[in-house]
């Protein structure tokens, strides 16, 4: 109603979506609190913030790094990585345990922890949890974990009960050269597929092997860790593995030489192997800038594949490939390059979109930030960015794994750089962190 000399102006209620209050910014990311801007404000919509918690693990005197993450029934998380054997502020310890620990979903407290190794370097690189109450860890160790060291770092796989961390079995194997367990996935038959690098000659078929290192894939029985089959191919190495609904394996990695591909010269490689025999079904090399590496893989419900990694110019690169033959459906390059950490995490959302997490020293989301960590959600249809966030102090946050739980919440795990002295003197130590973002 218009005003008159005797009647005040009458205003209708605000249009749905408008706010009558100042649109507050999201709480800054810190070591204890997590808040990311999922959707920016518009003229008709308030800013959407996802809040949660973040917890540093380790200390100024005992360093550690997080490398792997898996979620279990009930919503708790399992994390894995490496931790210094000696608690000493004056040194960066060269002797390290591999660790696996369970984190409470509500309190962020450690429910249980198991350590293996302790002599030289030992590291968990991948985790997978089944529906029967067990978690499986893969990594590499210089320590003797039971079968005796083969002369250098060896591959290990451990089965633990999620209830209390009790170890069911440990399997370690390798060659007299360097061997690395990098990734693990559960097959539909309940058995395990692992992938990684070897500089020697593992048992089983060897196809087009290289002079320095090769990829390998091993299938192990989840019941006792016995070897079902193993294959080695090269040159190069594998950092990611995913399994389709038929049990076939997608293996993502890099060739150590740049070779011709249908798209030019490239070393960003993906192989598909038979889940029953390990035989190669197809292989693709992609002509990305100056080589590159693929280091994470996840298969969707249609048995197509998402892979992420970096090109040779250190741009973050995500691709969707057809599971049938590996041809590229779309690709997305994120940011301006100069990423710091190649060990990025990737996972699917409940809607089928893909989450990509990692770290960068550049501005990845175009908002002028320069921060340690990043998180993107990309459309499964074309790779378009649904939302993104860079967070944490510059050069300090390095996520290596991401997952979404059954309630839609997001989890991150990785490496956090902390000051070794208080007040700070400029010397730092690596710690691990775990974060939960409530959606």
N, C-alpha and C positions, 0 to 999 in steps of 0.2 A: 504494500500500500504506500502511495506517495504521501509525503508530509503536507500538512496544512498549518494554518496559524493556531489551530486547536488540537491537531493530532500528530503525534510523532510518526516518523517513518517506521514501517513494519518490514522486517527482513525474514525471508524464508530460511529454513535450516540449511546448513552447509551441504553442498552436494556430497554424496557418498564418496569416500576416499580422501577428501580434504581434511586437513587438521587445523585446529584452532590454536595449537601451541607451536612453539619453536621446534623445528625438526632437529633433535639432538644427534650429535655424532656418535659413532660406535665407540665403546671403551677401547683404549689402546691395548694392543697385545702386550702381555708381560709374561714373566716366568710363572706367575700364578693364575692369571686370568686370560681367557681367550675371547676375542670378539672380532668378527669379520663382517664386512659390509657385503651382504649377498646381493642386495638390489639397491642402487642409488636412489635418492629422492627425485621426484618429478613434481610438476605443478599440481598433480592430482593424487600423488601417492607418497606416503612417508618412506623414509629410509628403512630397509629391512636389515636388522643385525642378528647374527647368530652368535650366541654367547656360550661359554663353557669354562673349562679349567685346563690348566697346563701345569705339568710338574717336572722339575729337573731331577734327574737321577744321577748319582755320583756326587762328587764334592770338589772343592778347590784342591784337596790333597789326593784324591783318588779319581783318576780319569776313567771314562767309559764312553762308548759310542753305541747308539741304537741303530740296527740295520734292518730289522724285520718285525712284522706285526701280523697277528691273526686274531679274529674274534671268535668267541666260543658261545655255545648255547647259554642263555641267561644274560648275555650282554657284557661279560668281563672280557678283558683283552689279554693276549699273550704277546710279549715282546722279547726280542733276542738281540744279541750283539756281542760286545767284548768289554771286559773290565780289567783294569790294572790289578796285578797280583799284590803289589806293595802299596800301602797307604803312606805316601811320603810326599810332602809338598815340594821337596827340593829336586825331584826327578820326574821325568816322564818315563814310566816303567816300560821296559821292552818285553817283560813277561806278563802275559795276559790270559785270563780265563775267558772262555766262551760262556755266556749266561743265557738262561731262559727264565722268565719270571711272569707270574700272573698278576694283573692289575685289577683291583676292584673298580667297577664301573661308576660307583657313586662317590666313594671316598678318595679314589686314586691311590689308595694304599697298596703295598705289595702283599699279596696273599701268600705266595711262596716263591722261592728262587732256587734254581739249580745251576751249578757251575761245573764245567769240565775243563781239563787242561791245566794250565798254570806254568808251563815251561814254554818259553818263546811265545809266538803269536797263535792265538786260537780265536775263532770268530764264527758266530752264527750269521748266515746270510739269508736264509729263507725259512718260513714257517707255514704250516698248513694244519688245520684242525678238522677232525672228522665229526660225525654225528654220534659216535659211540663213546665219546668222552676221552679222546686221546688227541695229543698234539705231536707233530713231527717237525724236527728241526734239521736243517742241512747247513753245512758250513765246511770249514777246513781247519786243520790242526797240525801243529808241529809236535804236539805232545803225543805220547803213546796212550791211546784211549782204549786199548784192549787187544788189538790184533798186532801190535808192534808197528813202529813207524817204518815206512818203506824207503826212507832216505831223504825225504824233503817233506813239504806239507802234503797231507793226505786228506781225502774227502771223508766226512763223517755224516751219519744220519742217526738221530736219536728219537725214540718213541717214549713219550711221557704221559702219565695220567693227568688230565686237567684238574682233577679234584685236589690232588696234593703234590703233584710234580714227581711222583714216584717213577723211576726209570724202568721201562719194560725191557728195552734192549738198546744196545749201541752197535752200529755197524760202521767200521772204517776200512777204507781200501784206497789203493792208488798205485803209483809207479815209483821208481827211484827218483823221478823228476818232480817238479811242482805240479800239484793237482788241487783243484779248487771246486768246492760245491757251492753253487751260486743261487739256485732257485729250486723250488719244490712245488708239486701240485698233486692233488688226489685224483685218481682215475675213477670212473663210474663203478668199476669192479672193486673199489676199496683199496687198491694197491697204490704205490707211490711212483711218481716219475720225477727224477731229479736231473738237473742240467748244470754244466759249468765248463771249466777249462782243464786241459791236461797238456803238459809238455812232454809226456812220455807215451807209451803204447799200452793202453788198457786192454783187458781181455775183451774179445768179441770182434765183430767186423770193423774194419777200418777203411773209410772211403775218402779218397782225395785228400789225404792228410798233408799238413804243411810242415815246414822246417822248424818252426818255433813252438806254436801251440795249436791245439785243435779244440773244437767243441765235442762234447760227449753227452749222451742221454742214457740213463740207467733206469730200468724198472725194477723195483724191489717189492717183495711181499710185505704188506703192512703187519702181518702176523708175527714174523720173526726177523725181518730184514734181509732174507735170502735174496740173491740176485736171480731175477727172472730172465732178463736180457739186457744187453748193453751194446751201444754202437758209438763209433767215433768218426768224426768227419771234420774237414777243415779246408783251408787253414783258418785259424781265428779262435773264437771262444763264444760261449753262450752265457747270457746274463738273465734271461727271462724264459719262463715256460708256462704254457696254459694247455688245458685239455678240453676237447669238445665233447658233445653228448655221446659220441660213439667210442670215446676213449682214446682217440688219436691225439698226438701231441704237437703243439706249435712251439717252436724254439726260436727265440729272438737273440741276436748277438751281432757280431761284427767279424768280417774277414780281416786278417792281418795284412792282406795285400789288396790294392784297389784293382778290380777286374771289370771287364766290360759287362754291362747289363743292358736290357732292352731300353733303359732310359738314360744311358750314358755310363760313365765310370762310377762305381760305387762300392761300398763295403758294408752298408746297412743291410743285414741279412735276416731272412726268416725261412725256416724249414718246417715242413709238416712231415711227421713220421707216423707210421702205423703203430697203434697202441698194442697190438698183439705180437708184432715181430720186431719193431724198430726200423723196418725198411722205409726208405725215403719215398714219400708220395709226391712232393714237389718242393722246389726251393726257389726263392726269389732274392735277388740283390737289387737294391734301389740306388739310382744315381743321384744321391744327395750331395751337397756342397762338400768337396774335398774329403769324401769318405763318409765317416760317421759311425755311430754305434746304436743299435737297438738294445735296450736293457730292461724293458718290462713288457709283459704280454698278458692279455686277458681275453677270454672268449665269451661271446654273448649267447643268448638263447637260440639264435638262428645259426650258431656255429661259425659265425664270422669272427674276425680277430681284430682287436685293437693293439697296437704296439706304440711305445714311446721311447724316446732317446734323444740323441743330439746329432746334428750334422757336423761336418768338419769345421765349420765356422762357429760352432758352439751355440747354435740356436736350438731351443727346445722344439722337437718335432714329434707330432702325433699322426699316426695313419690308421685308417680302417681298411682291412684287406678281406677279400672274399675267401671264405674258408675252403671253397671248392678247388681253387687253383692259385690263390695268393695275389690276384691282380688288385691293384689299388682302387678302392672305392672313393676315398677322399684323403686329403692330407691337410694338416694345419701346422703352420710355423708360428711359434709364440715368441714375442719379444724381439729385441735387437741383437741378441747374441751375448757372448761372454758369460755363459753359465758356469758356475763353480763346481757343481756336484752332478756327476753323470748318473748316480744311483738313485733315480727317481722312482716314485711309487705310482701305481695306477690301479684303479678299481672301478667297478660298475656301480651305478646307483640303482635304486629300486625301480626307476623308470627306464633303465637301459642306457642312460647317458654315461659318459666316462669321466672319472675324476683323475686329474694329473697333479702330482705334488712333487716339489723339488726346491732348488735354491738357485739364486741368480745374483749377480752384482749389477744387473741392469734393470731398466724399467720394462717389465713384462706386460703390465696391464694398461699402459698408456696414461697412468695417473701421476706421473712424475716422481714416483717413489723409487727408492734405491734400498732394497731390503734383502734380508737373508732368505726368507722362505716365500713360496708361492703356492697357491691352490687354484686350479681351474676346474670348472665343469663345462664339458663340451657336449653339444648335441650329437646323439648317435646317428642322426640322419645326414648331417653335412659337416660336422666339426665346428659349427658356429659356437662362439663362446656364450654360454648361458649366464655365467657370472665368474668373477675372478677376484682374487685378493692377494696382495703382497703384505707380509707381516714380519714383525720382529725387528730387532736392531740390525743395522747393516752388517752383513758378513757374519752374523751370529747364529741364525736359524737355518738348519739344513735338514728338512724332512726327507726321509728315504722310503717311507711306506704310508699308505692311506687305505682306509676301509670305511664302509658304511654299515652300521648295525641294523637290526630288524626294526628299530624305531625310527630310522632315518638319520640318526646322529652320525657325525663324521669323526673318525679317529686319525691321528697323525702320530708318527714316531720317527725319531732321527737323532741328529747330533746338534748339540747346543754348545757354543763357546762361552766359557765363563772366565772371569778374572781369577788368577791364582792367589792374589793378595787383596786384602781389604785394609786400608784404601787401595784402589787399583794402582799398579805400577807399570802396566802395559804387558805383563806376561799373562798368558792364558792357558787354560786346560780344557780339553774336550769333555763334555758330559753328554748323557743321553737325555731325551725328553719324551714324554707321552702327553698328548693333548686330546681332549674330547670337546667337540663343537656340537651343541644341542640345537637341533632344527625343529 
